[in-house]
Every structure is written in C-alpha cells, then in structure tokens.
C-alpha cells in the first residue's frame, strides 16, 4: 500500500482558488476541494466556481445544510 499527499483548496476567493490550482498542478496529480455554505463550515468555494486541471483527480467534500440547495432548480 502506498501513501500520497493530497493538497487541499479552501478559499472563498475565485482568484485565490485559481492561483492555488495552478500551483498545485505543478507538483500533484490529485487535489481535495472543500465546499461549504457557511452554515456547517465557513463559506468556501462556490459550486459553480469549482474546476481542476485536466488529468488531475479531485476529491470534493461538501458541507451544506442541504445538498439540494447546491444545484439550481
């Protein structure tokens, strides 16, 4: 069994998110992205702003009061 370090992105600023993703892409093949609505956790990256570089794997953790509030009706 091998262990790998998976960097995470936790920000509510799209410009910071982009800068972190671009930096992470230079050394990692996997990233962890935290999403939150400000109820269970502080406000984090908006769902519509989430992306990751092609070829990279992403784990997304959502901390929302209601998962259905994440998607437009």
N, C-alpha and C positions, 0 to 999 in steps of 0.2 A: 504494500500500500504506500502510495506517495502522498506527500502533503504539499499544497501550494498556497501561496498567499494571494488573497483576492482583495485588491484595494476597493474602497467604497467611496461613493459620492454622496455627500449630504449637504445640500445647499438649496436655497430658495431663489438664487440669482441665476438666470439663464446664461449670463456671460461667464460667471464663475464655473457653472456646470460645463460649458463648452471648453474652457481652459483646462479644467481637471480631466475631462475625457481625452483631450488632445495629448496631455502629458502622460496619462495612464496608458494610452495606446502605444507609447514608445517602449514600454517595458512589460506590459501584462497582456495575457490572452483572455482574461476573464475579469469582470467587474461586478460589484454589488451596488445596486441603486436603491436607496430608501425613498419611499413616497409617503407623505403624510398630510392630513387635512387640518392640523392644528388642534385637534380635539385630543387624540391619544398621544400625539407627539407634537413637536413644534411644526409649523408649516414648512414643508420641504418642496422639492421639485414638483411642478405641476405635471400631471399625466401627459398632457399634450406637448410638453417640452422634453419628454424622455426620448433619447436616442443613444446609440452606441456605435462605434466604428464597425464597418463590415469585417467579418472574420473573427470578431471578438464575441465571447459568450457573456451573457448578462443574467444575473440573478436579481430579481426585483422583489422588494419587500414592501407591502402596502399596509400602512397603519391608518385606516379610515374608520370612522364611526359606522359607516355603511358602505360596503363595497359598491353598491349600485349607484351611489352618488358620484362615483368616479366617471361614469360614462354618460354622454348626452342622451337625452330621451328622444 
